[in-house]
């Protein structure tokens, strides 16, 4: 285990960079120390370890925590690298896989039946460009779905303002400050799954928890919502972690 760190302090956050050994391989590790209560481990889409820990925890303790979870990290790293390579073959667009064609163009071009990318691009380049495309399309697509469903909620609440983000742990959220946050990666999912997330978040304008009344409203509006949630979880699990 080697440690090459640069420390940057900002808003009570300390950033470190180091490397750790996993199964004989040196892997980059990014550490963030902040005002938090517990440690959290993630594997980023590019196969790096992301460790977040309280300011009171030392680097030695944090790296020991990483080693304790080595088996899980190896599994996540393998899955992340596999997912990364998929971006060289095809990309998901509204629930269907669209083949990638490498050409001598200079930027991403999304067509109906294929996606054109520069021949020199690596998987990370394709993914970054697609993230931008998803975000741009989401800003046009999501308002249409929200407007379609809003009449069911207009009598009970003020219409929330849309914010499009790339989120790693959730597909959407509703802020008590009046924002509906939607994950741009939903543009990879089938239209009925996008509809599911929109209706789910709009139901929170009436019931902010997931209790019986919330579930009853979901069943009234989307009788198959539980099946859609299962599909969203199964199909979107790898995409969220990428």
N, C-alpha and C positions, 0 to 999 in steps of 0.2 A: 504494500500500500504506500503510495507516494503522495505527497501533498505539495502542490504549487498553488499558492493562493494569492489572490488580490482582494483586498478588503475595501469595500466602498460603503460608507455610512450615509444613509438618507432616510429621513422620517422614521428613525429608530429601527431601521433594517440594515443588517450587515450581510454582505454578499461574499461568499468564498468560492473559489474554484480549486478543485483537486482531482486526483485520479485514485481509483480503488481497483483492486484485483478481483475479478469474478471468473472463476473456473480457469485461472491462468491467463486471463486477458485483461489488459489495462483499459478501464472504462472511465470516461469523464464523469465527474460528479459535481453538480452545482448545489451549493448549500446557501440557504437564506435563513438568517437568525432574526426573529422579530418578537413582538409582544404577542405570544400565543401560549396555549396551555399544553399542547401535546406535539409530538413529532409526526410528520407525515412524509411518506415515500411515494414517489411516482416515477415512472419510466417515460421519458419524452418520446415523441415520434421518431427522433433521430437516434434513439438508443442510448441516451444519456440518463444518468440518475439525477433526480431532482429531490433533494432533501430539505424539508422545512422544519425548523425546530425553534424552541423558546430561546430567548437570549441567555437564560440561566444555564443552558446545556452547553458543555464544552465541545470543541471539535472532536476530541478523542471519544467522547461519549456518543456523539452523533455518528461517527464512522463505525463505532462498535455496533450501533443500531443497524447500520447498513449491512454489516457482515451477518448479523443475526437473521436478516431477511434475504440472504443471498439466493436461496432456492427460488423464492417468489420473484426476485428481480431477474433472475436468469430466464424464467418463464415469460415474464413481461417483455424482456429485451428481445427474445426470440420472436414473440408475436408482433412486436413493434417493427422489427426489421423486415419480417415477412410482409406486413401490411405496407411498409414503405415501398417494397419492390413492386407491389401491385399497381402503383401509380405509373409504372412504365408500360403496363399492358392495357389497362382500361380504367375509366373513371365512372363513378355512379352519377347519373343525372335523372332526377325525378323517378327513382326506383328502378332504373334499368342501367345495366353496364354498357358503356359506349366505348368502343375500341379506340385506342390511341394510334395515330399514324405520325411517324417521325418524318419531317420534311425539311427543306431548306428555308422555311419561313423564319421570321425573327421574333414572333410572339404567339401566344396561345390563340387558337381560333376554334370556337365551338360550333360545329355544324350539326345538322339533324341526325346524321347516322354515324359520325365519327368526330374525333377531336384531334386537331392538328397541333403538333408541338415542334419546336426547333430540334433538330437531330442531336445537338450537343447537350441538351438538357439532361440532368440527372433526375432521379425520382423526387428529390426534395424541391427541385425547380418546378416540376409539374404540379406537385401538391400546393406549393405557395401560389402559383398562378391560378389554380382551381379555387383556392380559398377566396381569392379576390373576385373571381367570376361568380362564385356562390353568393358572396356578399352583395354584389351589384344586382344580381337577379332577384335576391331575396327582398331588396328594397322595393321592387316592382310587384313581386308576387304576393308577399304577405299582406299588404294593405287590401288587396282584392278579397282575400279569404276573410280577413277581419271584418271588412265592410259587409260581406255576405251574411255573417253570423251576428253582427252587432245588434240588429233589431230584436233578437231574443233577450238582450240584456239592457237595452237603452232605458227602460222604465225604472231600472234599479240603481244605475250608476252612471258616472261620467265616463265617456269613452277614453280609454288609456292611450297614451302616445307611444308609438312603435319605436323601439330601439333594436337594431340588428347587431348582433355580436357573434364572435366565435367563442363558444363555451366548451369546456372540457368535461364537465360533469352533468350538465342538464341540457334539455332541449328548449326549455322556455321557463320564464318566471314572470310573476306579476308583482310589481313594486307598490307598496302602500303610498308612494309618492306620485302614482299615476302613470307608470310606465309598464308597457308589456314588452319584455325582453325576449327576443326570438333568436335561436341559434342559426346562423347562416348555413351551417352544415345540413340543415333540414332540406336544402335544395337538392341533396343527393337522394332523399327519401321519396317514396311514392306520394302522390297528391293526397290520398286519404289519410296518410300518417301526418302530413303537415296540417291537415284539417283537424286531426285529433289534438295536436298540441295547441292550436289556436283555440279550440273549444274548451280544452282543459284550462288554459290560462284565463279565458273570459269567464268561466264559471267561478273563478276566484274573485271576480268583482262582486259576487254575491256571498260566497262562502270561502273564507280565506284559508280554511284547513281542508283536510281530505276526509272529513267525517261523513256520516250517513246522508245528510242533506246534500252535500257536494256530490256524492256518488249517485244519489237519486236523480239529481239534475243532469249529470252526465248520461245516465241511462235513458232519460227522457229525450235528450237531444241526439245522442249517438248510442243506440241500443247495443252495438257491437264494440263499444269502446274498450272493453277489457281484451278482446282479441286483437284489436289494433295496438294496444299497449304492449302486448306480448310480442307482436311482430316488430314494433319499433325497438324494443329492447334487444331482440335477437339480431336484427339487421343492422342496428346502429351502434352496437357495442364496440366493434373495432374502429368504426369511424370516429367515435368520440375520443378514443385513445390515440388517434393518429395525429 
